[in-house]
Amino acid sequence: MSNQSKKTLVAYFSATGTTMEAATQLAKAANADLHEIIPAVRYTPADLNWRDKKSRSTLEMEDKSSRPAIANRVENMEQYDTVFVGFPIWWYIAPTIINTFLEQYDLTGKTVVPFFTSGGSGAGETMRYLKPSAPGANWVDPKNLNYMGEAEMKSWVQSLK
């Protein structure tokens, strides 16, 4: 397969819609296909209550081996050479459903570009927990897309080439 036929994918998980908005903008800026990572069981507001020590999100994030099931797959992942992976920051890292997503595919040799949205924290230890889920990938440092405008996003995408 020639490089001309290689494509870019923006895959994202969004619990409240914030990451979906950023991913949609990014897909446009990168001229990429867009794929929503859909949990097999959707998250409810109660599941996302980080103040509740027994909420679903809290329990998943406390157990780093947690791998929430995903309801859909990317068809023909091999056609993509760059995969942007987006998510909200939970407990200073990516939600474990992102590990589920990464572990579904052989990403060896592909460029994986994490991006995130956050209510205030940075990427924390995100890379420490994501890299083992796609060990053969070429990783790029994660980028916070909160409040990033179209021109700035296009400039960032161009800087990755």
N, C-alpha and C positions, 0 to 999 in steps of 0.2 A: 504494500500500500504506500503510495507516495505521500509526501508531506502535505501536498495540496489538498488531499482528501481528509486530512486530520482535522478534527473539530474541537471546539471548546464547550464544556458543560458547566453550568452553574447549578449545583445541587444544594438544597437548603432544607433545614428543619425550622419551622416557625410555630411556636406555641400560641402566640398572641397576635401575629400579623406584622410585627415590627421587622423581623428578619425577612419575611416574604417581600416587603416593600423594598428593602435594600437589595435583595437578590434579583428582583425584577429590574431594578435600575442597573445593576451590575451586568445582567444578561444583555441588556440593550447596549451598554457601553462596550462590552467585550464581543458583541455579535455572536453570542453563545446560545446554545439550547438551554432551556430551563427545566429543572426537575424538582418537584417537591418530594421530600422524604416524609412519607405519611406513616405515622405510627399505626400498628394494627389495632391498638386501642387508643383512641384520641385522649388527649389530656384535658381534664375538666378544670375549672377554676380552683376547685378543692385540691386537685392533684398538684397544682402549681403553687400552693400556699407554702412558701419557704419557711414561714414561722411555725408551721405544724410539723413537729418532729416525726409524725407518722404519715405525712402526705406521700403520695407516690413519688414525686420528684425528689423529696428529701431522702427517701429510702433508696431510690436508684443511685443517687449521687454519693451516698455513704458507702455503697457497695460498688467499687470500681470494676468488678467483674460483671456487673449488671449489663445485659444486652437486650433492651426492649425490642420486641418484634416490629418489623416494618411490613406494611401492607403492599408495597409496590417495589418494582426493580427498574433499573435503567436497562433498556434493551440495547444490545450492541455496545457495551462499554468500551470495547476495543477500538471503536472509531474515534475516541477522544484521546488527545494527547495532553490536554490541560483540563484539570477538574478543580473548579472552585467549590469549596464546601463551606456552607454557611450555617450559623447557629447562634442562638442567644447564649451568653455566658451564664452558667449556673454554678454557683459555689466556686468561682474563679477558674473554671475549666469548661470544656464543651460537654453538653449532655451526653450520657452514655449511648444514646441512640445513634450518635455520630460514629461511635466505634462499630456499632452494628452495621451501619451503612458501609464504612470503609472495608470491613472484614468480608463483605459479600463479593468483593471483586479482587482480581489480580491487578493491582495498580503499579506493578513493577515498571519502571522507566517513565511513568507518567509524572507530570508536574502537578502537585497537589497544593492548592493555595487556600488555606483556611481564611475565612472572614467571619466577623461576628458583630453582633449588636449587644449593647450592655446598658443597664441602668446607671452605670457609674464606674464599674470596675474594668480593669484591663484584661488581657488574655490570661493572666496568672500562669498556672502550670499546664495550660492547654496542650502545648506541644509534647510535654513529657508523657501525657496520657494518650495522645493521638498517634504519634509516630509508630509505636509497636503494632498498631492495627493496619498499617500499610508500610511494612519495612522496606520494600523495594522502590518506594516512590521517591521522587525528588521534591522535597518539601521547601516551601517558601514561608517566611515568617508571617504569622497571622496579622490581619489588618482589621481595625475597628472601622466599620462603615457608618456609624452613627453620624447623622447630620452631614454626610459627605455629599457635595453637590455634583451635578452631572459632569462639569468640566474637570473637577478634581478626580472623579472616578475614572474618567477616560484617560487622564494623565497617569494615574496609578497603573491602570491596565497596560498602557503603552510601556511603562517602565519595566514591566515584567518580561517583555519580549526580548 
